[in-house]
Amino acid sequence: MMRGQLESLYNRQLNICDRKTVNEAWARHFFNKLNLEATLKCHGGCVNCLQWNKSGRYLLSGSDDTNVCLWEPLSHKLLVTIPSHHEQNVFSVKFVNQEKQVISGAGDGQVRHLDITARDR
């Protein structure tokens, strides 16, 4: 940790400085430490939405290719590609029903219910 960051943290604890400024500085500090770990390949178009499950073990992605992909991202593993049967780009995905099912919304104005319980995870 840099000396200036320690000093600003100390000052924040003593209410000597503006908390917003300190919080923004810390956010920039941590954001600058982020790096690309892996590129997960599944979609044939740009990815428009992501949704983590509650435990953080699984990740859903929706794309211009109208597919929904289920990932185990910490191991960089694609578990299944689910055809959504939307006619346009998928813009929203969500785990529902104790994460056994998926809801997707797309540019075609439709909301689809996708069951993933029959698929191995």
C-alpha positions as CSV (number, residue, x, y, z in Angstrom):
1,M,0.0,0.0,0.0
2,M,1.3,3.4,-0.9
3,R,2.1,6.1,1.7
4,G,-0.6,8.5,0.4
5,Q,-3.2,5.8,0.5
6,L,-2.4,5.0,4.1
7,E,-2.5,8.6,5.0
8,S,-5.9,9.1,3.4
9,L,-7.2,6.0,5.1
10,Y,-6.0,7.3,8.5
11,N,-7.5,10.7,7.8
12,R,-10.8,9.1,6.8
13,Q,-11.0,7.2,10.1
14,L,-10.5,10.5,11.9
15,N,-13.1,12.3,9.8
16,I,-10.4,14.8,8.6
17,C,-11.1,14.4,4.9
18,D,-14.0,14.1,2.4
19,R,-15.1,10.4,2.4
20,K,-16.3,10.6,-1.2
21,T,-12.8,11.6,-2.4
22,V,-11.1,8.8,-0.4
23,N,-13.6,6.2,-1.6
24,E,-13.1,7.2,-5.2
25,A,-9.3,7.0,-4.7
26,W,-9.6,3.5,-3.2
27,A,-11.9,2.4,-6.0
28,R,-9.4,3.6,-8.6
29,H,-6.6,1.9,-6.8
30,F,-8.4,-1.5,-6.8
31,F,-9.8,-1.0,-10.4
32,N,-6.3,-0.5,-11.6
33,K,-5.3,-3.9,-10.2
34,L,-7.8,-5.8,-12.3
35,N,-6.5,-7.8,-15.2
36,L,-8.0,-10.1,-17.8
37,E,-7.8,-13.6,-16.5
38,A,-9.4,-15.6,-19.3
39,T,-11.6,-15.2,-22.4
40,L,-14.6,-17.5,-22.2
41,K,-15.6,-18.6,-25.7
42,C,-19.1,-19.7,-26.5
43,H,-21.0,-17.0,-28.4
44,G,-21.0,-16.1,-32.0
45,G,-21.9,-12.5,-31.3
46,C,-21.2,-9.9,-28.7
47,V,-22.2,-10.6,-25.1
48,N,-25.0,-8.3,-23.9
49,C,-25.7,-9.6,-20.4
50,L,-24.2,-11.6,-17.5
51,Q,-25.8,-13.0,-14.4
52,W,-24.0,-14.7,-11.4
53,N,-25.8,-17.2,-9.3
54,K,-26.1,-16.5,-5.6
55,S,-23.0,-18.6,-4.6
56,G,-20.9,-17.2,-7.4
57,R,-20.2,-20.7,-8.8
58,Y,-22.1,-20.3,-12.0
59,L,-22.4,-17.5,-14.6
60,L,-25.0,-17.1,-17.3
61,S,-24.3,-15.1,-20.5
62,G,-26.7,-13.9,-23.2
63,S,-25.6,-12.7,-26.7
64,D,-26.5,-11.4,-30.1
65,D,-26.4,-15.1,-31.3
66,T,-29.6,-15.6,-29.2
67,N,-27.9,-18.4,-27.1
68,V,-27.6,-18.5,-23.3
69,C,-24.4,-20.0,-22.0
70,L,-24.0,-21.5,-18.6
71,W,-20.4,-21.3,-17.2
72,E,-18.3,-22.4,-14.3
73,P,-16.1,-19.4,-14.8
74,L,-13.6,-20.0,-12.0
75,S,-12.5,-23.2,-13.9
76,H,-13.1,-21.4,-17.3
77,K,-15.5,-24.2,-18.2
78,L,-18.5,-24.0,-20.5
79,L,-21.2,-26.3,-19.0
80,V,-23.9,-25.9,-21.7
81,T,-25.0,-23.7,-24.5
82,I,-28.8,-23.3,-24.3
83,P,-30.7,-22.2,-27.5
84,S,-33.1,-19.6,-26.3
85,H,-35.3,-19.7,-29.5
86,H,-35.5,-15.9,-29.4
87,E,-35.7,-14.2,-32.8
88,Q,-33.4,-11.3,-31.8
89,N,-30.5,-10.5,-29.4
90,V,-30.7,-11.7,-25.8
91,F,-30.4,-8.7,-23.5
92,S,-31.2,-10.2,-20.1
93,V,-30.7,-13.5,-18.3
94,K,-31.6,-14.5,-14.8
95,F,-31.5,-17.6,-12.6
96,V,-34.9,-18.5,-11.1
97,N,-36.5,-21.4,-9.1
98,Q,-33.5,-22.1,-6.9
99,E,-31.2,-21.8,-10.0
100,K,-32.7,-24.8,-11.8
101,Q,-34.2,-22.6,-14.5
102,V,-33.3,-19.5,-16.5
103,I,-35.4,-16.6,-17.7
104,S,-34.2,-14.7,-20.8
105,G,-35.4,-11.5,-22.4
106,A,-34.6,-10.4,-25.9
107,G,-35.0,-7.6,-28.5
108,D,-37.9,-9.5,-29.9
109,G,-40.0,-8.4,-26.9
110,Q,-40.3,-12.0,-25.6
111,V,-39.4,-13.5,-22.3
112,R,-38.5,-17.2,-22.4
113,H,-38.3,-19.8,-19.7
114,L,-35.4,-22.2,-20.1
115,D,-35.1,-25.4,-17.9
116,I,-31.5,-26.4,-17.1
117,T,-32.3,-29.2,-14.7
118,A,-32.1,-31.9,-17.3
119,R,-28.6,-30.7,-18.3
120,D,-25.5,-31.9,-16.4
121,R,-23.7,-29.3,-14.3
